[in-house]
Amino acid sequence: MLRSSLPIPRRSSGLLICLAGALAIGCSSSGTTSPRSASPISAAGSLWIANAIAPPTVVEFTSAQLASGTVSPAVTIRSGSAGSNIGVAFDPAGNLWVASNGSIVEYSASQLGTSGSPAPAVTLSGSSISSPEGLAFDGSGNLWVANAGNSTVAEFGAAQLATSGSPTPPVVISAPGSALTRPIGLAFDASGDLWVSNSTPNTVVEYTPAQLVGTGDPAPTVKLSSVAMSLSAPQFLAFDGGGNLWVANGEGLTTFTIEAYTPAQLMAGSGHPVPAIALSSFTNSDAPAGLAFDAGGNLWVSTINSVVEFTPSQLGATGAPAPTITITGSALAGASGLAFDPQTKGLPLQH
């Protein structure tokens, strides 16, 4: 399995690594954080949202609709009458892939222009796909799937994505003990390392590219574990432009959080780190799930029946800020995975 060259090393003498255009948390060699000023939504780029409550749909809100908080989506794609849609991801050609009703389906870019119930261009099924949730493409166009049903992460090669069927994944990662237990979220960092959230044991684990070249049960290179109420049923993941890893927590006491871990914390290895930033802006009725950054560095979060936005300046310190924009309405029912089209530039690979 070939992987593209990546410009930023994963480890660098213990220094905090920053990407050009760092967004939510400021970077410095000392690992300190600083807020960023608010940035506008990109003029290009629509947000696609998977709805987990039947009838399963994926809906599109354009950048103009996001800015205004419009409740009616521009496009609604319906995936049958039962089941649920969970994770979403765009491939390099702009086709939308959805973890839908126990399979993986693709809607081609040409099918996304109008509302309807189109037959998927490609459907992947079979025993290698078990209650799929998070999806992520690597730098070579291979699709990775978090299988919550059998606690594995599977890769489907780019060539296998051209036609429907039950292909055998070239790589299936399982894990001894609880290293992979009901995985939900997937995100690649700038070095091609794959980060996976485990909702049951409350962990986030990392696999290096060398561990992803063949089927097996490698021990994760890094395992982040819960401390206090951090990493509580972690859901989807997203990296910002500064290489900070954001996690949505699906459980809590009176409040639910999204939290960030800096590159320095990720490079420090396994442990129980205290999040660098934690936003306790959510309750049981609107627990966070999906995460996606737009081109302005704003973080969009799906909750049960809404999608909300936090600006970069709100992401710079722990607190409970009120979202800048909240979108609700009947078009959002069990809002889950999020993905921007076109994909936001300047972020580590794709998520």
MIGU-213254 format. One line per field, with one value per residue: residue number from 1; residue in three letters; x, y, z of N, C-alpha, C in turn. Coordinates in steps of 0.02 Angstrom, whole numbers, always signed. Layout:
BEGIN
n: [NUM ...] $
res: [ALA ...] $
nc1: [X ...] $
nc2: [Y ...] $
nc3: [Z ...] $
cac1: [X ...] $
cac2: [Y ...] $
cac3: [Z ...] $
cc1: [X ...] $
cc2: [Y ...] $
cc3: [Z ...] $
***
This chain:
BEGIN
n: [1 2 3 4 5 6 7 8 9 10 11 12 13 14 15 16 17 18 19 20 21 22 23 24 25 26 27 28 29 30 31 32 33 34 35 36 37 38 39 40 41 42 43 44 45 46 47 48 49 50 51 52 53 54 55 56 57 58 59 60 61 62 63 64 65 66 67 68 69 70 71 72 73 74 75 76 77 78 79 80 81 82 83 84 85 86 87 88 89 90 91 92 93 94 95 96 97 98 99 100 101 102 103 104 105 106 107 108 109 110 111 112 113 114 115 116 117 118 119 120 121 122 123 124 125 126 127 128 129 130 131 132 133 134 135 136 137 138 139 140 141 142 143 144 145 146 147 148 149 150 151 152 153 154 155 156 157 158 159 160 161 162 163 164 165 166 167 168 169 170 171 172 173 174 175 176 177 178 179 180 181 182 183 184 185 186 187 188 189 190 191 192 193 194 195 196 197 198 199 200 201 202 203 204 205 206 207 208 209 210 211 212 213 214 215 216 217 218 219 220 221 222 223 224 225 226 227 228 229 230 231 232 233 234 235 236 237 238 239 240 241 242 243 244 245 246 247 248 249 250 251 252 253 254 255 256 257 258 259 260 261 262 263 264 265 266 267 268 269 270 271 272 273 274 275 276 277 278 279 280 281 282 283 284 285 286 287 288 289 290 291 292 293 294 295 296 297 298 299 300 301 302 303 304 305 306 307 308 309 310 311 312 313 314 315 316 317 318 319 320 321 322 323 324 325 326 327 328 329 330 331 332 333 334 335 336 337 338 339 340 341 342 343 344 345 346 347 348 349 350 351] $
res: [MET LEU ARG SER SER LEU PRO ILE PRO ARG ARG SER SER GLY LEU LEU ILE CYS LEU ALA GLY ALA LEU ALA ILE GLY CYS SER SER SER GLY THR THR SER PRO ARG SER ALA SER PRO ILE SER ALA ALA GLY SER LEU TRP ILE ALA ASN ALA ILE ALA PRO PRO THR VAL VAL GLU PHE THR SER ALA GLN LEU ALA SER GLY THR VAL SER PRO ALA VAL THR ILE ARG SER GLY SER ALA GLY SER ASN ILE GLY VAL ALA PHE ASP PRO ALA GLY ASN LEU TRP VAL ALA SER ASN GLY SER ILE VAL GLU TYR SER ALA SER GLN LEU GLY THR SER GLY SER PRO ALA PRO ALA VAL THR LEU SER GLY SER SER ILE SER SER PRO GLU GLY LEU ALA PHE ASP GLY SER GLY ASN LEU TRP VAL ALA ASN ALA GLY ASN SER THR VAL ALA GLU PHE GLY ALA ALA GLN LEU ALA THR SER GLY SER PRO THR PRO PRO VAL VAL ILE SER ALA PRO GLY SER ALA LEU THR ARG PRO ILE GLY LEU ALA PHE ASP ALA SER GLY ASP LEU TRP VAL SER ASN SER THR PRO ASN THR VAL VAL GLU TYR THR PRO ALA GLN LEU VAL GLY THR GLY ASP PRO ALA PRO THR VAL LYS LEU SER SER VAL ALA MET SER LEU SER ALA PRO GLN PHE LEU ALA PHE ASP GLY GLY GLY ASN LEU TRP VAL ALA ASN GLY GLU GLY LEU THR THR PHE THR ILE GLU ALA TYR THR PRO ALA GLN LEU MET ALA GLY SER GLY HIS PRO VAL PRO ALA ILE ALA LEU SER SER PHE THR ASN SER ASP ALA PRO ALA GLY LEU ALA PHE ASP ALA GLY GLY ASN LEU TRP VAL SER THR ILE ASN SER VAL VAL GLU PHE THR PRO SER GLN LEU GLY ALA THR GLY ALA PRO ALA PRO THR ILE THR ILE THR GLY SER ALA LEU ALA GLY ALA SER GLY LEU ALA PHE ASP PRO GLN THR LYS GLY LEU PRO LEU GLN HIS] $
nc1: [+43 +41 +95 +75 +204 +236 +247 +281 +367 +330 +384 +491 +618 +552 +485 +346 +249 +198 +77 +66 -36 -101 -242 -356 -290 -154 +19 +181 +356 +363 +246 +134 -33 -140 -274 -360 -410 -578 -633 -701 -828 -779 -802 -824 -878 -975 -1069 -1095 -1205 -1235 -1380 -1438 -1559 -1702 -1809 -1656 -1544 -1433 -1384 -1360 -1289 -1258 -1118 -1169 -1292 -1250 -1192 -1301 -1382 -1487 -1626 -1671 -1607 -1499 -1489 -1558 -1521 -1594 -1580 -1656 -1790 -1772 -1657 -1494 -1385 -1216 -1063 -973 -879 -780 -707 -552 -602 -719 -831 -959 -949 -1036 -1068 -1189 -1332 -1270 -1182 -1065 -1087 -1077 -1107 -1100 -1016 -1095 -1221 -1253 -1309 -1446 -1596 -1663 -1686 -1573 -1502 -1361 -1200 -1098 -1095 -1031 -1019 -1035 -949 -838 -874 -947 -1069 -1029 -951 -860 -774 -630 -516 -353 -191 -169 -288 -355 -489 -533 -617 -709 -760 -884 -956 -880 -764 -649 -535 -542 -465 -501 -439 -400 -428 -524 -638 -708 -813 -968 -988 -924 -788 -629 -544 -379 -310 -341 -361 -354 -359 -274 -350 -422 -385 -440 -601 -763 -742 -760 -730 -618 -462 -333 -168 -43 +68 +22 -16 -141 -277 -389 -546 -611 -762 -812 -708 -663 -552 -423 -328 -172 -104 +40 +99 +179 +120 +5 +12 -19 -129 -168 -139 -79 -2 -61 +32 +19 -85 -216 -297 -443 -464 -534 -679 -641 -621 -743 -842 -793 -826 -830 -681 -567 -436 -363 -292 -173 -127 -186 -283 -453 -590 -750 -856 -968 -1033 -1069 -1080 -1171 -1145 -1083 -936 -824 -656 -480 -318 -149 -14 +104 +58 +10 +127 +192 +164 +83 -45 -134 -181 -228 -351 -299 -387 -556 -723 -871 -1005 -1122 -1266 -1358 -1464 -1415 -1295 -1127 -1066 -1020 -879 -805 -694 -704 -646 -612 -567 -665 -754 -867 -999 -1095 -1246 -1378 -1497 -1457 -1339 -1194 -1087 -922 -812 -638 -584 -661 -615 -497 -480 -523 -694 -869 -930 -1063 -1129 -1087 -1165 -1315 -1398 -1551 -1698 -1816 -1743 -1632 -1598 -1545 -1414 -1254 -1107 -996 -945 -849 -869 -796 -657 -583 -443 -271 -279 -228 -210 -359 -520] $
nc2: [-60 +102 +261 +436 +562 +655 +816 +853 +806 +679 +676 +791 +826 +845 +966 +1074 +1053 +1152 +1191 +1280 +1422 +1398 +1362 +1346 +1334 +1423 +1408 +1373 +1357 +1327 +1267 +1337 +1409 +1512 +1624 +1642 +1763 +1792 +1714 +1729 +1625 +1520 +1572 +1473 +1306 +1185 +1118 +952 +841 +696 +608 +514 +465 +381 +431 +391 +518 +624 +790 +950 +1106 +1261 +1378 +1508 +1482 +1429 +1541 +1620 +1546 +1471 +1359 +1266 +1144 +1150 +1039 +876 +711 +558 +402 +273 +205 +163 +126 +203 +343 +375 +406 +517 +557 +642 +591 +614 +652 +717 +641 +581 +483 +372 +301 +192 +114 -9 -31 +35 +172 +260 +419 +495 +644 +707 +667 +742 +865 +891 +869 +709 +531 +451 +302 +230 +259 +170 +28 -43 -192 -335 -456 -393 -268 -197 -130 +7 +164 +293 +369 +389 +457 +415 +485 +425 +399 +289 +212 +215 +129 +134 +2 -20 -129 -252 -210 -166 -87 -55 -55 -2 -17 +110 +67 -29 +41 +71 -6 -87 -212 -346 -325 -390 -319 -252 -223 -252 -194 -252 -272 -321 -349 -200 -106 -76 -48 -43 +63 +231 +367 +426 +496 +565 +622 +748 +674 +557 +468 +369 +410 +349 +347 +265 +219 +145 +102 +229 +295 +364 +314 +291 +244 +215 +248 +137 +35 +15 -54 -187 -325 -357 -356 -239 -157 +0 +148 +263 +290 +376 +404 +416 +551 +614 +685 +689 +628 +549 +428 +451 +523 +577 +637 +774 +862 +1022 +1164 +1186 +1066 +1018 +900 +875 +819 +750 +725 +603 +578 +635 +725 +841 +926 +916 +894 +964 +938 +981 +923 +961 +960 +937 +866 +752 +701 +665 +538 +387 +402 +497 +631 +799 +889 +1020 +1120 +1135 +1137 +1161 +1167 +1100 +994 +852 +842 +890 +825 +823 +764 +747 +828 +964 +1070 +1229 +1331 +1451 +1421 +1401 +1297 +1170 +1083 +939 +903 +817 +862 +973 +1087 +1172 +1317 +1367 +1502 +1537 +1619 +1582 +1457 +1461 +1451 +1366 +1345 +1389 +1436 +1515 +1451 +1532 +1521 +1432 +1298 +1227 +1121 +1023 +955 +905 +766 +672 +713 +679 +626 +745 +837 +941 +1009 +1088 +997 +1062 +1162 +1151 +1073 +927 +796 +712 +707] $
nc3: [+0 -51 +9 +11 +8 +154 +225 +356 +499 +622 +751 +831 +909 +1028 +1017 +996 +855 +721 +598 +443 +450 +574 +673 +786 +916 +972 +923 +989 +1026 +1159 +1188 +1228 +1231 +1131 +1093 +936 +815 +755 +604 +439 +362 +229 +61 -30 -15 +55 +191 +232 +310 +403 +446 +579 +622 +567 +429 +349 +301 +205 +214 +137 +176 +111 +106 +118 +177 +298 +355 +378 +458 +407 +407 +316 +213 +66 -16 -4 +19 +16 +96 +79 +182 +311 +447 +471 +444 +473 +477 +366 +219 +99 -54 -150 -275 -253 -227 -120 +22 +128 +285 +296 +351 +388 +285 +162 +63 -93 -160 -311 -367 -462 -424 -316 -336 -333 -236 -181 -200 -245 -319 -243 -315 -291 -186 -43 +45 +155 +262 +313 +346 +480 +570 +530 +567 +585 +446 +343 +225 +170 +121 -1 -58 -10 +78 +246 +375 +523 +614 +718 +758 +756 +814 +738 +624 +457 +295 +131 -27 -149 -279 -256 -234 -346 -394 -348 -218 -115 -61 -8 +122 +108 +223 +392 +549 +708 +887 +1035 +1196 +1256 +1164 +1040 +1044 +1005 +901 +844 +790 +661 +613 +516 +549 +508 +476 +428 +523 +599 +698 +818 +895 +1037 +1095 +1203 +1300 +1326 +1260 +1152 +1018 +930 +772 +678 +509 +473 +545 +479 +362 +344 +384 +555 +734 +800 +940 +993 +954 +1030 +1168 +1228 +1378 +1484 +1600 +1746 +1683 +1552 +1384 +1373 +1323 +1185 +1026 +865 +780 +745 +665 +686 +596 +663 +703 +817 +905 +906 +1003 +1017 +1152 +1201 +1319 +1487 +1644 +1703 +1600 +1431 +1332 +1207 +1166 +1161 +1113 +1114 +990 +1064 +1175 +1111 +1058 +1172 +1211 +1276 +1404 +1530 +1488 +1532 +1448 +1337 +1300 +1343 +1301 +1376 +1323 +1302 +1332 +1398 +1310 +1193 +1151 +1091 +931 +784 +704 +617 +530 +451 +311 +370 +494 +587 +698 +671 +745 +765 +848 +934 +870 +798 +721 +763 +774 +819 +835 +792 +896 +1004 +1028 +1094 +1231 +1383 +1428 +1423 +1298 +1207 +1057 +901 +788 +767 +697 +673 +656 +558 +464 +523 +608 +729 +700 +639 +574 +494 +349 +243 +79 -55 +18 +167 +151 +206 +319 +414 +305 +276 +355] $
cac1: [+0 +82 +71 +106 +252 +206 +300 +296 +383 +286 +421 +544 +656 +508 +457 +279 +249 +142 +65 +52 -106 -129 -308 -389 -246 -92 +76 +246 +402 +352 +184 +81 -90 -165 -334 -356 -467 -630 -623 -765 -836 -756 -855 -836 -879 -1040 -1065 -1139 -1221 -1270 -1433 -1440 -1628 -1739 -1775 -1587 -1529 -1376 -1409 -1309 -1299 -1207 -1084 -1215 -1342 -1218 -1181 -1365 -1418 -1546 -1645 -1688 -1546 -1500 -1499 -1570 -1515 -1625 -1551 -1705 -1841 -1754 -1585 -1463 -1322 -1172 -1003 -970 -813 -772 -645 -519 -639 -780 -886 -976 -955 -1078 -1080 -1262 -1371 -1226 -1140 -1033 -1113 -1049 -1146 -1052 -1022 -1151 -1284 -1261 -1333 -1517 -1626 -1694 -1668 -1535 -1468 -1290 -1157 -1061 -1113 -985 -1050 -1000 -931 -784 -905 -989 -1092 -979 -966 -816 -740 -576 -471 -283 -162 -167 -356 -384 -542 -529 -683 -713 -814 -902 -986 -830 -706 -592 -528 -526 -447 -519 -395 -433 -453 -583 -694 -736 -873 -1002 -972 -902 -716 -588 -498 -309 -286 -389 -326 -389 -314 -283 -377 -470 -354 -493 -666 -815 -713 -809 -701 -553 -432 -262 -130 -2 +118 -11 -35 -214 -303 -454 -580 -646 -815 -826 -657 -647 -483 -405 -265 -136 -66 +85 +93 +210 +74 -55 +27 -42 -177 -138 -164 -24 -17 -58 +92 -1 -152 -239 -350 -485 -449 -595 -731 -615 -628 -801 -876 -773 -860 -790 -618 -546 -376 -364 -233 -114 -111 -219 -334 -515 -629 -818 -873 -1039 -1061 -1048 -1123 -1223 -1126 -1044 -882 -776 -591 -423 -252 -99 +37 +151 +26 +6 +195 +218 +153 +23 -55 -199 -171 -284 -358 -275 -447 -619 -782 -928 -1061 -1172 -1301 -1381 -1511 -1380 -1227 -1090 -1048 -975 -836 -773 -669 -711 -585 -597 -546 -722 -768 -938 -1013 -1163 -1276 -1432 -1543 -1433 -1268 -1174 -1021 -880 -760 -571 -573 -695 -581 -431 -477 -575 -752 -933 -956 -1123 -1112 -1099 -1221 -1350 -1446 -1596 -1752 -1835 -1694 -1579 -1627 -1488 -1357 -1195 -1045 -994 -891 -854 -855 -734 -625 -548 -371 -227 -287 -191 -244 -431 -553] $
cac2: [+0 +161 +320 +496 +595 +703 +864 +872 +747 +668 +694 +839 +846 +864 +1032 +1078 +1062 +1194 +1194 +1347 +1441 +1366 +1390 +1357 +1344 +1451 +1364 +1401 +1305 +1311 +1231 +1378 +1419 +1581 +1627 +1671 +1806 +1759 +1715 +1717 +1562 +1522 +1583 +1409 +1252 +1169 +1069 +895 +814 +632 +602 +445 +445 +366 +403 +416 +566 +669 +855 +1000 +1177 +1300 +1426 +1563 +1458 +1423 +1608 +1650 +1502 +1445 +1294 +1221 +1128 +1160 +973 +820 +646 +509 +335 +224 +224 +138 +125 +266 +366 +395 +441 +541 +581 +653 +567 +669 +673 +752 +595 +577 +415 +373 +240 +193 +52 -67 -36 +97 +190 +319 +460 +530 +716 +728 +651 +785 +930 +900 +825 +650 +466 +416 +240 +244 +240 +111 +3 -93 -229 -397 -469 -348 -205 -215 -69 +58 +231 +344 +357 +436 +441 +431 +525 +388 +388 +229 +227 +179 +123 +112 -47 -24 -195 -303 -177 -166 -33 -87 -13 -23 +17 +156 +28 -67 +86 +87 -45 -117 -281 -363 -335 -408 -263 -272 -213 -251 -185 -269 -256 -360 -312 -147 -54 -58 -72 +1 +124 +277 +419 +417 +557 +562 +683 +770 +623 +497 +425 +364 +416 +315 +353 +206 +248 +106 +109 +300 +307 +381 +279 +310 +195 +246 +218 +71 -13 +12 -83 -255 -348 -379 -326 -202 -114 +70 +185 +308 +278 +427 +377 +465 +577 +649 +673 +695 +567 +513 +404 +495 +511 +593 +673 +820 +902 +1090 +1180 +1186 +998 +1000 +850 +890 +759 +761 +677 +587 +570 +684 +729 +890 +955 +875 +937 +949 +954 +981 +901 +993 +914 +918 +813 +692 +674 +644 +466 +365 +429 +526 +704 +845 +925 +1089 +1161 +1098 +1179 +1127 +1206 +1053 +958 +786 +847 +911 +799 +831 +702 +759 +887 +982 +1139 +1261 +1364 +1507 +1397 +1392 +1227 +1152 +1025 +913 +877 +771 +892 +1039 +1096 +1236 +1342 +1406 +1538 +1524 +1653 +1544 +1393 +1472 +1444 +1326 +1383 +1366 +1488 +1502 +1448 +1591 +1504 +1370 +1278 +1174 +1111 +954 +924 +877 +715 +630 +736 +639 +645 +807 +843 +998 +999 +1050 +987 +1120 +1160 +1168 +1027 +864 +749 +719 +677] $
cac3: [+0 -57 +43 -16 +51 +199 +235 +424 +539 +679 +811 +814 +968 +1082 +1008 +969 +783 +698 +527 +418 +459 +633 +683 +850 +972 +948 +931 +1004 +1047 +1229 +1194 +1256 +1187 +1126 +1051 +869 +799 +715 +531 +405 +326 +160 +11 -61 +33 +85 +245 +225 +376 +403 +497 +602 +638 +506 +371 +347 +249 +210 +192 +122 +188 +78 +150 +131 +225 +363 +382 +398 +503 +373 +433 +262 +175 -6 -47 +41 -12 +60 +88 +99 +231 +378 +461 +492 +415 +529 +455 +297 +198 +28 -84 -186 -335 -234 -216 -49 +49 +188 +323 +292 +359 +392 +226 +142 -3 -126 -205 -353 -365 -504 -391 -257 -356 -321 -186 -208 -171 -298 -302 -236 -371 -268 -120 -16 +99 +171 +331 +334 +367 +537 +603 +517 +594 +556 +382 +329 +170 +180 +68 -63 -82 +19 +126 +309 +405 +593 +623 +789 +772 +772 +844 +694 +575 +393 +238 +64 -73 -196 -336 -235 -226 -411 -409 -291 -203 -48 -68 +51 +135 +112 +292 +446 +613 +770 +942 +1096 +1253 +1241 +1123 +992 +1067 +976 +873 +814 +749 +629 +586 +501 +562 +452 +461 +405 +579 +606 +766 +823 +960 +1062 +1137 +1263 +1353 +1334 +1240 +1084 +1005 +868 +734 +631 +442 +471 +575 +439 +297 +339 +434 +618 +796 +830 +997 +973 +972 +1084 +1194 +1274 +1419 +1518 +1666 +1766 +1633 +1484 +1344 +1399 +1262 +1130 +963 +807 +790 +692 +675 +659 +556 +705 +723 +879 +896 +941 +1018 +1043 +1205 +1198 +1386 +1536 +1703 +1686 +1536 +1386 +1308 +1155 +1197 +1115 +1136 +1073 +965 +1117 +1214 +1070 +1051 +1237 +1220 +1311 +1470 +1548 +1486 +1541 +1385 +1335 +1296 +1349 +1296 +1406 +1297 +1281 +1384 +1378 +1254 +1132 +1157 +1029 +895 +728 +706 +553 +525 +386 +288 +413 +559 +630 +712 +669 +788 +762 +909 +917 +822 +777 +704 +791 +754 +865 +799 +819 +959 +1056 +1036 +1122 +1304 +1414 +1450 +1398 +1254 +1168 +985 +861 +744 +782 +645 +695 +609 +545 +420 +564 +653 +747 +661 +658 +541 +455 +300 +198 +8 -57 +82 +192 +138 +261 +375 +403 +262 +273 +413] $
cc1: [+45 +52 +109 +156 +218 +259 +321 +310 +339 +320 +477 +575 +612 +476 +387 +282 +188 +137 +55 -22 -138 -193 -325 -343 -179 -34 +138 +291 +393 +286 +128 +25 -111 -225 -319 -418 -516 -615 -689 -767 -812 -814 -872 -837 -946 -1029 -1118 -1145 -1258 -1320 -1443 -1511 -1667 -1795 -1705 -1576 -1459 -1399 -1351 -1333 -1242 -1174 -1129 -1268 -1313 -1210 -1245 -1404 -1483 -1562 -1661 -1626 -1555 -1516 -1511 -1567 -1543 -1599 -1600 -1752 -1824 -1679 -1559 -1401 -1279 -1114 -1007 -898 -814 -706 -613 -556 -704 -840 -896 -986 -989 -1079 -1156 -1291 -1326 -1183 -1106 -1058 -1080 -1102 -1096 -1066 -1082 -1218 -1300 -1291 -1406 -1542 -1658 -1672 -1629 -1507 -1394 -1251 -1118 -1087 -1063 -1019 -1008 -979 -875 -809 -957 -1007 -1041 -1000 -920 -784 -684 -535 -400 -256 -158 -236 -387 -435 -535 -597 -676 -773 -830 -928 -936 -764 -643 -591 -504 -511 -472 -477 -433 -463 -515 -646 -731 -802 -903 -981 -955 -828 -683 -540 -426 -280 -345 -350 -374 -340 -327 -312 -427 -441 -400 -557 -719 -785 -766 -775 -633 -527 -358 -229 -84 +52 +88 -26 -112 -232 -374 -483 -617 -699 -827 -772 -634 -573 -480 -336 -237 -100 -23 +76 +124 +165 +13 -45 +2 -90 -140 -170 -107 -46 -13 +7 +78 -72 -168 -300 -384 -455 -507 -648 -706 -620 -683 -845 -858 -804 -813 -730 -607 -482 -388 -299 -169 -93 -140 -276 -395 -558 -698 -834 -948 -1072 -1034 -1091 -1180 -1208 -1083 -993 -856 -709 -535 -360 -200 -51 +87 +122 +23 +75 +222 +207 +91 +17 -126 -193 -235 -291 -332 -333 -507 -677 -843 -992 -1121 -1204 -1324 -1427 -1478 -1306 -1191 -1072 -997 -938 -809 -753 -682 -647 -566 -573 -603 -737 -844 -948 -1085 -1184 -1336 -1478 -1522 -1361 -1249 -1103 -987 -824 -692 -559 -606 -659 -514 -424 -534 -633 -816 -964 -1020 -1104 -1129 -1159 -1250 -1401 -1486 -1649 -1762 -1785 -1638 -1610 -1573 -1427 -1293 -1133 -1052 -936 -903 -835 -852 -701 -584 -473 -332 -235 -248 -232 -319 -461 -627] $
cc2: [+62 +220 +380 +525 +649 +750 +875 +810 +741 +688 +742 +866 +872 +932 +1026 +1094 +1102 +1189 +1267 +1361 +1407 +1402 +1396 +1372 +1368 +1405 +1403 +1345 +1285 +1274 +1271 +1387 +1492 +1582 +1658 +1714 +1769 +1766 +1701 +1649 +1571 +1532 +1519 +1356 +1244 +1116 +1015 +860 +748 +631 +529 +420 +437 +417 +433 +462 +593 +735 +903 +1070 +1215 +1349 +1485 +1543 +1452 +1491 +1638 +1608 +1475 +1374 +1243 +1207 +1141 +1095 +922 +756 +594 +439 +282 +251 +203 +140 +193 +280 +393 +437 +462 +563 +590 +624 +624 +693 +708 +708 +587 +504 +419 +303 +236 +123 -11 -79 +31 +113 +254 +353 +501 +605 +740 +714 +700 +853 +944 +851 +765 +588 +426 +350 +255 +221 +177 +92 -52 -126 -291 -400 -424 -280 -222 -153 -13 +126 +282 +321 +409 +411 +459 +469 +491 +373 +323 +249 +183 +184 +99 +66 -53 -93 -248 -274 -185 -100 -65 -36 -44 +18 +59 +118 -11 -25 +101 +52 -73 -189 -290 -377 -354 -351 -288 -266 -212 -247 -204 -256 -302 -317 -260 -92 -30 -89 -21 +67 +165 +325 +401 +485 +545 +627 +697 +721 +559 +448 +426 +364 +390 +327 +288 +229 +210 +112 +181 +314 +334 +352 +300 +251 +232 +214 +148 +17 -24 -23 -155 -273 -372 -346 -289 -163 -42 +103 +232 +289 +332 +401 +432 +487 +623 +634 +685 +627 +523 +493 +446 +473 +528 +637 +722 +854 +972 +1104 +1184 +1118 +978 +952 +868 +827 +780 +706 +666 +574 +624 +680 +777 +925 +906 +921 +916 +973 +946 +959 +928 +941 +892 +863 +748 +660 +646 +569 +451 +395 +455 +602 +742 +885 +997 +1138 +1114 +1147 +1141 +1164 +1163 +1019 +891 +789 +869 +889 +804 +764 +717 +825 +900 +1055 +1166 +1298 +1424 +1486 +1392 +1318 +1216 +1086 +1003 +889 +834 +799 +961 +1034 +1166 +1253 +1379 +1438 +1523 +1558 +1617 +1479 +1400 +1462 +1401 +1369 +1351 +1419 +1467 +1499 +1513 +1581 +1437 +1357 +1219 +1163 +1037 +918 +891 +831 +665 +648 +704 +664 +707 +804 +903 +978 +1068 +1046 +1048 +1113 +1177 +1123 +963 +813 +762 +685 +675] $
cc3: [+0 -21 +16 +34 +91 +224 +307 +465 +599 +744 +791 +878 +1024 +1075 +980 +895 +762 +622 +506 +426 +518 +653 +757 +907 +946 +963 +948 +1025 +1119 +1240 +1225 +1206 +1187 +1081 +984 +857 +755 +641 +498 +374 +254 +113 -26 -6 +66 +139 +234 +292 +367 +460 +515 +617 +573 +494 +363 +287 +258 +180 +183 +142 +155 +127 +166 +182 +294 +395 +409 +448 +474 +396 +378 +220 +101 -42 +8 +1 +37 +43 +113 +151 +302 +386 +479 +451 +472 +504 +383 +282 +123 +4 -124 -248 -318 -228 -141 -29 +117 +219 +334 +300 +357 +331 +214 +72 -28 -168 -245 -350 -406 -473 -334 -273 -340 -269 -219 -170 -224 -274 -296 -297 -354 -199 -100 +44 +114 +243 +357 +356 +420 +577 +593 +543 +560 +491 +375 +269 +189 +120 +1 -90 -59 +73 +187 +345 +477 +600 +697 +807 +791 +797 +802 +655 +510 +339 +174 +16 -123 -255 -319 -231 -291 -425 -345 -280 -130 -49 -2 +64 +139 +182 +339 +511 +669 +826 +1001 +1152 +1229 +1197 +1067 +1017 +1048 +951 +837 +764 +721 +606 +574 +520 +503 +432 +436 +460 +586 +680 +767 +892 +975 +1112 +1202 +1316 +1362 +1320 +1169 +1072 +937 +839 +682 +562 +437 +499 +532 +372 +289 +395 +497 +677 +832 +891 +976 +996 +1030 +1104 +1245 +1312 +1458 +1584 +1685 +1714 +1562 +1450 +1372 +1341 +1202 +1064 +905 +825 +732 +712 +649 +623 +596 +727 +790 +865 +939 +946 +1043 +1093 +1207 +1265 +1432 +1597 +1688 +1621 +1496 +1352 +1240 +1182 +1147 +1150 +1088 +1043 +1018 +1160 +1176 +1062 +1116 +1250 +1260 +1381 +1479 +1546 +1499 +1477 +1390 +1335 +1304 +1347 +1320 +1388 +1280 +1341 +1356 +1317 +1189 +1135 +1091 +997 +840 +735 +636 +555 +455 +369 +330 +482 +609 +638 +713 +705 +778 +831 +888 +862 +800 +753 +727 +771 +812 +824 +829 +887 +1017 +1073 +1072 +1196 +1328 +1437 +1423 +1352 +1219 +1094 +950 +815 +766 +727 +672 +641 +594 +499 +458 +616 +670 +707 +685 +622 +498 +406 +256 +127 -25 +11 +102 +182 +202 +322 +360 +364 +260 +333 +403] $
***
